[in-house]
């Protein structure tokens, strides 16, 4: 699993994490990932997460 670098790449990672799918792989990807901390990216991430 590729480590997420953009907010859009975090959505499937967080969905997998929420349902405990491939915990070891998901957690490793999350640890190795990064997210740009701008107001826009964090707002989009929050909106996308609420829609699921």
PDB file with SEQRES, HELIX, SHEET and CRYST1 records, atoms N, CA, C and O in Angstrom:
SEQRES   1 A   52  UNK UNK UNK UNK UNK UNK UNK UNK UNK UNK UNK UNK UNK          
SEQRES   2 A   52  UNK UNK UNK UNK UNK UNK UNK UNK UNK UNK UNK UNK UNK          
SEQRES   3 A   52  UNK UNK UNK UNK UNK UNK UNK UNK UNK UNK UNK UNK UNK          
SEQRES   4 A   52  UNK UNK UNK UNK UNK UNK UNK UNK UNK UNK UNK UNK UNK          
HELIX    1 AA1 UNK A    7  UNK A   18  1                                  12    
HELIX    2 AA2 UNK A   23  UNK A   32  1                                  10    
HELIX    3 AA3 UNK A   39  UNK A   51  1                                  13    
CRYST1    1.000    1.000    1.000  90.00  90.00  90.00 P 1           1          
ATOM      1  N   UNK A   1       0.849  -1.174   0.000  1.00  0.00           N  
ATOM      2  CA  UNK A   1       0.000   0.000   0.000  1.00  0.00           C  
ATOM      3  C   UNK A   1       0.896   1.240   0.000  1.00  0.00           C  
ATOM      4  O   UNK A   1       1.835   1.344   0.789  1.00  0.00           O  
ATOM      5  N   UNK A   2       0.589   2.167  -0.893  1.00  0.00           N  
ATOM      6  CA  UNK A   2       1.368   3.393  -1.022  1.00  0.00           C  
ATOM      7  C   UNK A   2       1.035   4.340   0.135  1.00  0.00           C  
ATOM      8  O   UNK A   2      -0.125   4.497   0.516  1.00  0.00           O  
ATOM      9  N   UNK A   3       2.065   4.957   0.672  1.00  0.00           N  
ATOM     10  CA  UNK A   3       1.848   5.947   1.729  1.00  0.00           C  
ATOM     11  C   UNK A   3       1.153   7.171   1.126  1.00  0.00           C  
ATOM     12  O   UNK A   3       1.591   7.674   0.091  1.00  0.00           O  
ATOM     13  N   UNK A   4       0.093   7.651   1.745  1.00  0.00           N  
ATOM     14  CA  UNK A   4      -0.644   8.788   1.199  1.00  0.00           C  
ATOM     15  C   UNK A   4       0.145  10.091   1.339  1.00  0.00           C  
ATOM     16  O   UNK A   4       0.829  10.325   2.335  1.00  0.00           O  
ATOM     17  N   UNK A   5       0.027  10.929   0.308  1.00  0.00           N  
ATOM     18  CA  UNK A   5       0.723  12.223   0.316  1.00  0.00           C  
ATOM     19  C   UNK A   5      -0.234  13.398   0.159  1.00  0.00           C  
ATOM     20  O   UNK A   5       0.110  14.525   0.514  1.00  0.00           O  
ATOM     21  N   UNK A   6      -1.417  13.153  -0.361  1.00  0.00           N  
ATOM     22  CA  UNK A   6      -2.400  14.199  -0.591  1.00  0.00           C  
ATOM     23  C   UNK A   6      -3.690  13.813   0.105  1.00  0.00           C  
ATOM     24  O   UNK A   6      -3.928  12.633   0.364  1.00  0.00           O  
ATOM     25  N   UNK A   7      -4.531  14.801   0.413  1.00  0.00           N  
ATOM     26  CA  UNK A   7      -5.743  14.494   1.177  1.00  0.00           C  
ATOM     27  C   UNK A   7      -6.595  13.450   0.481  1.00  0.00           C  
ATOM     28  O   UNK A   7      -7.203  12.616   1.152  1.00  0.00           O  
ATOM     29  N   UNK A   8      -6.659  13.469  -0.849  1.00  0.00           N  
ATOM     30  CA  UNK A   8      -7.480  12.499  -1.576  1.00  0.00           C  
ATOM     31  C   UNK A   8      -6.960  11.073  -1.394  1.00  0.00           C  
ATOM     32  O   UNK A   8      -7.742  10.123  -1.432  1.00  0.00           O  
ATOM     33  N   UNK A   9      -5.671  10.913  -1.199  1.00  0.00           N  
ATOM     34  CA  UNK A   9      -5.104   9.584  -0.988  1.00  0.00           C  
ATOM     35  C   UNK A   9      -5.377   9.069   0.425  1.00  0.00           C  
ATOM     36  O   UNK A   9      -5.293   7.866   0.670  1.00  0.00           O  
ATOM     37  N   UNK A  10      -5.696   9.952   1.337  1.00  0.00           N  
ATOM     38  CA  UNK A  10      -5.981   9.545   2.708  1.00  0.00           C  
ATOM     39  C   UNK A  10      -7.365   8.915   2.860  1.00  0.00           C  
ATOM     40  O   UNK A  10      -7.567   8.091   3.752  1.00  0.00           O  
ATOM     41  N   UNK A  11      -8.312   9.285   2.013  1.00  0.00           N  
ATOM     42  CA  UNK A  11      -9.693   8.821   2.177  1.00  0.00           C  
ATOM     43  C   UNK A  11      -9.784   7.292   2.173  1.00  0.00           C  
ATOM     44  O   UNK A  11     -10.342   6.726   3.114  1.00  0.00           O  
ATOM     45  N   UNK A  12      -9.258   6.597   1.151  1.00  0.00           N  
ATOM     46  CA  UNK A  12      -9.357   5.129   1.208  1.00  0.00           C  
ATOM     47  C   UNK A  12      -8.564   4.527   2.368  1.00  0.00           C  
ATOM     48  O   UNK A  12      -8.956   3.500   2.920  1.00  0.00           O  
ATOM     49  N   UNK A  13      -7.457   5.159   2.736  1.00  0.00           N  
ATOM     50  CA  UNK A  13      -6.659   4.668   3.870  1.00  0.00           C  
ATOM     51  C   UNK A  13      -7.488   4.751   5.151  1.00  0.00           C  
ATOM     52  O   UNK A  13      -7.524   3.802   5.934  1.00  0.00           O  
ATOM     53  N   UNK A  14      -8.149   5.879   5.359  1.00  0.00           N  
ATOM     54  CA  UNK A  14      -8.960   6.065   6.565  1.00  0.00           C  
ATOM     55  C   UNK A  14     -10.179   5.147   6.569  1.00  0.00           C  
ATOM     56  O   UNK A  14     -10.595   4.668   7.624  1.00  0.00           O  
ATOM     57  N   UNK A  15     -10.751   4.901   5.392  1.00  0.00           N  
ATOM     58  CA  UNK A  15     -11.878   3.957   5.314  1.00  0.00           C  
ATOM     59  C   UNK A  15     -11.425   2.559   5.716  1.00  0.00           C  
ATOM     60  O   UNK A  15     -12.095   1.873   6.488  1.00  0.00           O  
ATOM     61  N   UNK A  16     -10.273   2.144   5.178  1.00  0.00           N  
ATOM     62  CA  UNK A  16      -9.740   0.825   5.539  1.00  0.00           C  
ATOM     63  C   UNK A  16      -9.441   0.755   7.035  1.00  0.00           C  
ATOM     64  O   UNK A  16      -9.698  -0.263   7.677  1.00  0.00           O  
ATOM     65  N   UNK A  17      -8.900   1.833   7.582  1.00  0.00           N  
ATOM     66  CA  UNK A  17      -8.581   1.886   9.007  1.00  0.00           C  
ATOM     67  C   UNK A  17      -9.864   1.765   9.844  1.00  0.00           C  
ATOM     68  O   UNK A  17      -9.885   1.081  10.867  1.00  0.00           O  
ATOM     69  N   UNK A  18     -10.917   2.429   9.400  1.00  0.00           N  
ATOM     70  CA  UNK A  18     -12.182   2.419  10.142  1.00  0.00           C  
ATOM     71  C   UNK A  18     -12.789   1.018  10.225  1.00  0.00           C  
ATOM     72  O   UNK A  18     -13.425   0.675  11.221  1.00  0.00           O  
ATOM     73  N   UNK A  19     -12.597   0.224   9.199  1.00  0.00           N  
ATOM     74  CA  UNK A  19     -13.174  -1.123   9.190  1.00  0.00           C  
ATOM     75  C   UNK A  19     -12.140  -2.192   9.529  1.00  0.00           C  
ATOM     76  O   UNK A  19     -12.397  -3.387   9.384  1.00  0.00           O  
ATOM     77  N   UNK A  20     -10.976  -1.751   9.978  1.00  0.00           N  
ATOM     78  CA  UNK A  20      -9.893  -2.641  10.416  1.00  0.00           C  
ATOM     79  C   UNK A  20      -9.438  -3.586   9.305  1.00  0.00           C  
ATOM     80  O   UNK A  20      -9.126  -4.750   9.556  1.00  0.00           O  
ATOM     81  N   UNK A  21      -9.405  -3.077   8.084  1.00  0.00           N  
ATOM     82  CA  UNK A  21      -8.955  -3.869   6.945  1.00  0.00           C  
ATOM     83  C   UNK A  21      -7.435  -3.784   6.841  1.00  0.00           C  
ATOM     84  O   UNK A  21      -6.882  -2.688   6.750  1.00  0.00           O  
ATOM     85  N   UNK A  22      -6.763  -4.919   6.854  1.00  0.00           N  
ATOM     86  CA  UNK A  22      -5.297  -4.964   6.724  1.00  0.00           C  
ATOM     87  C   UNK A  22      -4.607  -3.992   7.684  1.00  0.00           C  
ATOM     88  O   UNK A  22      -3.823  -3.142   7.260  1.00  0.00           O  
ATOM     89  N   UNK A  23      -4.901  -4.123   8.964  1.00  0.00           N  
ATOM     90  CA  UNK A  23      -4.392  -3.175   9.966  1.00  0.00           C  
ATOM     91  C   UNK A  23      -2.902  -2.884   9.842  1.00  0.00           C  
ATOM     92  O   UNK A  23      -2.501  -1.720   9.831  1.00  0.00           O  
ATOM     93  N   UNK A  24      -2.093  -3.904   9.751  1.00  0.00           N  
ATOM     94  CA  UNK A  24      -0.646  -3.677   9.713  1.00  0.00           C  
ATOM     95  C   UNK A  24      -0.246  -2.840   8.504  1.00  0.00           C  
ATOM     96  O   UNK A  24       0.553  -1.910   8.619  1.00  0.00           O  
ATOM     97  N   UNK A  25      -0.805  -3.174   7.349  1.00  0.00           N  
ATOM     98  CA  UNK A  25      -0.481  -2.451   6.126  1.00  0.00           C  
ATOM     99  C   UNK A  25      -1.000  -1.015   6.178  1.00  0.00           C  
ATOM    100  O   UNK A  25      -0.298  -0.083   5.783  1.00  0.00           O  
ATOM    101  N   UNK A  26      -2.216  -0.838   6.660  1.00  0.00           N  
ATOM    102  CA  UNK A  26      -2.817   0.492   6.748  1.00  0.00           C  
ATOM    103  C   UNK A  26      -2.040   1.374   7.728  1.00  0.00           C  
ATOM    104  O   UNK A  26      -1.731   2.525   7.419  1.00  0.00           O  
ATOM    105  N   UNK A  27      -1.731   0.847   8.884  1.00  0.00           N  
ATOM    106  CA  UNK A  27      -1.018   1.631   9.890  1.00  0.00           C  
ATOM    107  C   UNK A  27       0.379   2.001   9.394  1.00  0.00           C  
ATOM    108  O   UNK A  27       0.841   3.117   9.636  1.00  0.00           O  
ATOM    109  N   UNK A  28       1.046   1.096   8.715  1.00  0.00           N  
ATOM    110  CA  UNK A  28       2.361   1.408   8.149  1.00  0.00           C  
ATOM    111  C   UNK A  28       2.244   2.527   7.125  1.00  0.00           C  
ATOM    112  O   UNK A  28       3.060   3.449   7.120  1.00  0.00           O  
ATOM    113  N   UNK A  29       1.244   2.457   6.262  1.00  0.00           N  
ATOM    114  CA  UNK A  29       1.040   3.512   5.262  1.00  0.00           C  
ATOM    115  C   UNK A  29       0.761   4.847   5.938  1.00  0.00           C  
ATOM    116  O   UNK A  29       1.270   5.883   5.509  1.00  0.00           O  
ATOM    117  N   UNK A  30      -0.050   4.824   6.998  1.00  0.00           N  
ATOM    118  CA  UNK A  30      -0.365   6.063   7.715  1.00  0.00           C  
ATOM    119  C   UNK A  30       0.883   6.648   8.371  1.00  0.00           C  
ATOM    120  O   UNK A  30       1.094   7.860   8.338  1.00  0.00           O  
ATOM    121  N   UNK A  31       1.694   5.803   8.957  1.00  0.00           N  
ATOM    122  CA  UNK A  31       2.920   6.281   9.607  1.00  0.00           C  
ATOM    123  C   UNK A  31       3.885   6.892   8.598  1.00  0.00           C  
ATOM    124  O   UNK A  31       4.587   7.855   8.907  1.00  0.00           O  
ATOM    125  N   UNK A  32       3.919   6.332   7.394  1.00  0.00           N  
ATOM    126  CA  UNK A  32       4.843   6.804   6.376  1.00  0.00           C  
ATOM    127  C   UNK A  32       4.270   7.923   5.511  1.00  0.00           C  
ATOM    128  O   UNK A  32       4.989   8.532   4.718  1.00  0.00           O  
ATOM    129  N   UNK A  33       2.996   8.187   5.665  1.00  0.00           N  
ATOM    130  CA  UNK A  33       2.341   9.202   4.854  1.00  0.00           C  
ATOM    131  C   UNK A  33       2.506  10.601   5.424  1.00  0.00           C  
ATOM    132  O   UNK A  33       3.014  10.800   6.527  1.00  0.00           O  
ATOM    133  N   UNK A  34       2.065  11.539   4.643  1.00  0.00           N  
ATOM    134  CA  UNK A  34       2.054  12.938   5.090  1.00  0.00           C  
ATOM    135  C   UNK A  34       0.832  13.600   4.468  1.00  0.00           C  
ATOM    136  O   UNK A  34       0.255  13.098   3.503  1.00  0.00           O  
ATOM    137  N   UNK A  35       0.464  14.702   5.022  1.00  0.00           N  
ATOM    138  CA  UNK A  35      -0.659  15.465   4.474  1.00  0.00           C  
ATOM    139  C   UNK A  35      -0.320  16.944   4.584  1.00  0.00           C  
ATOM    140  O   UNK A  35       0.138  17.406   5.629  1.00  0.00           O  
ATOM    141  N   UNK A  36      -0.545  17.682   3.510  1.00  0.00           N  
ATOM    142  CA  UNK A  36      -0.301  19.115   3.586  1.00  0.00           C  
ATOM    143  C   UNK A  36      -1.314  19.741   4.548  1.00  0.00           C  
ATOM    144  O   UNK A  36      -2.519  19.531   4.407  1.00  0.00           O  
ATOM    145  N   UNK A  37      -0.846  20.474   5.481  1.00  0.00           N  
ATOM    146  CA  UNK A  37      -1.729  21.046   6.502  1.00  0.00           C  
ATOM    147  C   UNK A  37      -2.151  22.468   6.132  1.00  0.00           C  
ATOM    148  O   UNK A  37      -1.767  23.438   6.785  1.00  0.00           O  
ATOM    149  N   UNK A  38      -2.931  22.562   5.092  1.00  0.00           N  
ATOM    150  CA  UNK A  38      -3.524  23.846   4.746  1.00  0.00           C  
ATOM    151  C   UNK A  38      -5.000  23.785   5.127  1.00  0.00           C  
ATOM    152  O   UNK A  38      -5.561  22.698   5.265  1.00  0.00           O  
ATOM    153  N   UNK A  39      -5.609  24.905   5.293  1.00  0.00           N  
ATOM    154  CA  UNK A  39      -7.027  24.940   5.655  1.00  0.00           C  
ATOM    155  C   UNK A  39      -7.859  24.227   4.594  1.00  0.00           C  
ATOM    156  O   UNK A  39      -8.798  23.500   4.918  1.00  0.00           O  
ATOM    157  N   UNK A  40      -7.516  24.434   3.342  1.00  0.00           N  
ATOM    158  CA  UNK A  40      -8.276  23.827   2.249  1.00  0.00           C  
ATOM    159  C   UNK A  40      -8.192  22.307   2.277  1.00  0.00           C  
ATOM    160  O   UNK A  40      -9.218  21.633   2.193  1.00  0.00           O  
ATOM    161  N   UNK A  41      -7.000  21.763   2.394  1.00  0.00           N  
ATOM    162  CA  UNK A  41      -6.866  20.310   2.372  1.00  0.00           C  
ATOM    163  C   UNK A  41      -7.518  19.668   3.586  1.00  0.00           C  
ATOM    164  O   UNK A  41      -8.137  18.611   3.462  1.00  0.00           O  
ATOM    165  N   UNK A  42      -7.396  20.272   4.734  1.00  0.00           N  
ATOM    166  CA  UNK A  42      -8.012  19.697   5.936  1.00  0.00           C  
ATOM    167  C   UNK A  42      -9.538  19.794   5.886  1.00  0.00           C  
ATOM    168  O   UNK A  42     -10.231  18.895   6.360  1.00  0.00           O  
ATOM    169  N   UNK A  43     -10.060  20.871   5.318  1.00  0.00           N  
ATOM    170  CA  UNK A  43     -11.509  21.003   5.163  1.00  0.00           C  
ATOM    171  C   UNK A  43     -12.036  19.949   4.197  1.00  0.00           C  
ATOM    172  O   UNK A  43     -13.060  19.320   4.460  1.00  0.00           O  
ATOM    173  N   UNK A  44     -11.346  19.755   3.088  1.00  0.00           N  
ATOM    174  CA  UNK A  44     -11.771  18.749   2.118  1.00  0.00           C  
ATOM    175  C   UNK A  44     -11.719  17.355   2.713  1.00  0.00           C  
ATOM    176  O   UNK A  44     -12.604  16.538   2.460  1.00  0.00           O  
ATOM    177  N   UNK A  45     -10.701  17.078   3.493  1.00  0.00           N  
ATOM    178  CA  UNK A  45     -10.595  15.785   4.135  1.00  0.00           C  
ATOM    179  C   UNK A  45     -11.774  15.568   5.086  1.00  0.00           C  
ATOM    180  O   UNK A  45     -12.364  14.488   5.107  1.00  0.00           O  
ATOM    181  N   UNK A  46     -12.112  16.572   5.859  1.00  0.00           N  
ATOM    182  CA  UNK A  46     -13.229  16.466   6.803  1.00  0.00           C  
ATOM    183  C   UNK A  46     -14.548  16.266   6.086  1.00  0.00           C  
ATOM    184  O   UNK A  46     -15.371  15.456   6.513  1.00  0.00           O  
ATOM    185  N   UNK A  47     -14.758  16.994   5.004  1.00  0.00           N  
ATOM    186  CA  UNK A  47     -16.003  16.862   4.230  1.00  0.00           C  
ATOM    187  C   UNK A  47     -16.104  15.465   3.614  1.00  0.00           C  
ATOM    188  O   UNK A  47     -17.154  14.826   3.675  1.00  0.00           O  
ATOM    189  N   UNK A  48     -15.024  15.009   3.031  1.00  0.00           N  
ATOM    190  CA  UNK A  48     -15.028  13.678   2.406  1.00  0.00           C  
ATOM    191  C   UNK A  48     -15.286  12.594   3.441  1.00  0.00           C  
ATOM    192  O   UNK A  48     -16.006  11.630   3.177  1.00  0.00           O  
ATOM    193  N   UNK A  49     -14.694  12.756   4.622  1.00  0.00           N  
ATOM    194  CA  UNK A  49     -14.860  11.751   5.676  1.00  0.00           C  
ATOM    195  C   UNK A  49     -16.313  11.704   6.142  1.00  0.00           C  
ATOM    196  O   UNK A  49     -16.850  10.626   6.396  1.00  0.00           O  
ATOM    197  N   UNK A  50     -16.953  12.874   6.256  1.00  0.00           N  
ATOM    198  CA  UNK A  50     -18.352  12.921   6.711  1.00  0.00           C  
ATOM    199  C   UNK A  50     -19.308  12.284   5.707  1.00  0.00           C  
ATOM    200  O   UNK A  50     -20.359  11.772   6.092  1.00  0.00           O  
ATOM    201  N   UNK A  51     -18.947  12.312   4.409  1.00  0.00           N  
ATOM    202  CA  UNK A  51     -19.825  11.775   3.371  1.00  0.00           C  
ATOM    203  C   UNK A  51     -19.908  10.266   3.357  1.00  0.00           C  
ATOM    204  O   UNK A  51     -20.842   9.706   2.785  1.00  0.00           O  
ATOM    205  N   UNK A  52     -18.957   9.601   3.971  1.00  0.00           N  
ATOM    206  CA  UNK A  52     -18.971   8.137   3.872  1.00  0.00           C  
ATOM    207  C   UNK A  52     -20.006   7.494   4.738  1.00  0.00           C  
ATOM    208  O   UNK A  52     -20.126   6.269   4.751  1.00  0.00           O  
TER     209      UNK A  52                                                      
END                                                                             
